[in-house]
Amino acid sequence: MTLQGWVPEIGEFLTLAEVIDLAFDYRGNTTVVKADGTEIEGYVFNRDREAPEPFIQIFDAAGNGPIRIPYSEIRNIRFTGRDMAAGNSWQAWLERREREKVERAAGLETGPA
């Protein structure tokens, strides 16, 4: 499962803090939508929810930063960038390895004698 392309609906069932935690764990770029309507695309690499004023830190898409954004200035975070970890799970690796073994075995059986 990947969050790539997800636009969270913050409300009764999903808090901003939960979305921020997911963005922190996401291995791709996100778009932070600020309360004033501006947007910053980049990589969320740090967050401190225990600080007197909780914040995230982000490197923008151009690599500038770190940019510090208080939670109070964030309206939403969209998962807009490619999920660099998609398909890289242990299970995906095992499935890929098994598929390659089958393909090699089939190639050996049908190859020239």
C-alpha positions as CSV (number, residue, x, y, z in Angstrom):
1,M,0.0,0.0,0.0
2,T,1.3,3.5,-0.8
3,L,0.1,6.9,0.0
4,Q,1.2,8.3,-3.3
5,G,-1.5,10.5,-4.8
6,W,-3.5,10.7,-1.5
7,V,-5.2,13.9,-0.6
8,P,-6.3,13.5,3.1
9,E,-9.6,14.8,4.4
10,I,-8.7,16.2,7.8
11,G,-11.7,16.2,10.1
12,E,-13.5,14.0,12.6
13,F,-11.8,10.8,11.7
14,L,-8.3,12.1,10.7
15,T,-6.3,14.7,12.5
16,L,-3.6,17.0,11.1
17,A,-1.1,15.5,13.5
18,E,-1.8,12.0,12.1
19,V,-1.3,13.3,8.5
20,I,1.9,15.0,9.6
21,D,3.2,11.7,11.1
22,L,2.3,9.9,7.8
23,A,4.1,12.6,5.8
24,F,7.2,12.2,8.0
25,D,7.2,8.5,7.3
26,Y,6.5,8.9,3.6
27,R,9.6,8.4,1.3
28,G,8.6,10.9,-1.3
29,N,7.7,14.5,-1.8
30,T,4.6,16.0,-0.4
31,T,2.8,19.3,-0.9
32,V,2.2,21.3,2.3
33,V,-0.9,23.5,2.0
34,K,-0.5,26.4,4.4
35,A,-3.4,28.2,6.1
36,D,-2.8,31.3,3.9
37,G,-3.3,29.1,0.8
38,T,0.4,29.0,-0.3
39,E,1.9,25.6,-1.1
40,I,5.4,24.2,-0.6
41,E,6.3,21.0,-2.4
42,G,9.2,19.1,-0.8
43,Y,10.4,16.4,1.5
44,V,9.3,16.4,5.2
45,F,12.4,15.2,7.0
46,N,11.6,16.3,10.6
47,R,8.8,17.1,12.9
48,D,8.5,17.9,16.6
49,R,5.0,17.5,18.0
50,E,6.3,17.9,21.6
51,A,7.7,21.4,21.1
52,P,5.9,24.4,22.7
53,E,4.9,25.3,19.1
54,P,4.9,21.9,17.2
55,F,6.5,22.2,13.7
56,I,7.7,20.3,10.7
57,Q,10.9,20.8,8.7
58,I,11.0,20.4,4.9
59,F,13.4,20.7,2.1
60,D,11.6,22.2,-0.9
61,A,11.6,20.5,-4.3
62,A,14.6,22.7,-5.4
63,G,16.6,21.4,-2.3
64,N,16.3,24.7,-0.4
65,G,15.9,24.5,3.3
66,P,15.4,23.4,5.9
67,I,12.1,25.3,6.0
68,R,10.4,25.3,9.4
69,I,6.6,25.4,9.3
70,P,4.5,25.4,12.6
71,Y,1.6,23.0,12.7
72,S,-0.6,26.0,13.2
73,E,0.2,27.2,9.7
74,I,-0.6,23.9,8.0
75,R,-4.0,23.3,6.5
76,N,-3.2,20.0,4.8
77,I,-0.5,17.8,3.3
78,R,-1.0,16.1,0.0
79,F,1.1,13.1,-1.0
80,T,2.1,14.3,-4.5
81,G,5.5,12.9,-5.1
82,R,6.5,9.4,-6.2
83,D,6.7,7.0,-3.2
84,M,10.4,5.9,-3.4
85,A,9.7,3.0,-1.1
86,A,6.8,1.5,-3.0
87,G,7.5,-2.1,-4.0
88,N,10.6,-2.3,-1.8
89,S,9.1,-4.3,1.0
90,W,10.5,-7.6,2.1
91,Q,7.4,-9.4,0.7
92,A,7.9,-7.6,-2.7
93,W,11.5,-8.6,-2.7
94,L,10.6,-12.3,-2.0
95,E,8.0,-12.3,-4.8
96,R,10.4,-10.7,-7.3
97,R,13.2,-13.2,-6.4
98,E,10.8,-16.2,-6.8
99,R,9.6,-14.8,-10.2
100,E,13.2,-14.4,-11.3
101,K,14.0,-18.0,-10.3
102,V,11.0,-19.3,-12.3
103,E,12.1,-17.3,-15.3
104,R,15.6,-18.5,-15.1
105,A,14.4,-22.1,-14.8
106,A,12.1,-21.7,-17.8
107,G,15.0,-20.2,-19.8
108,L,17.3,-23.1,-19.0
109,E,14.6,-25.7,-20.0
110,T,13.8,-24.0,-23.3
111,G,17.4,-23.0,-24.2
112,P,19.5,-24.7,-26.9
113,A,20.6,-28.2,-26.2
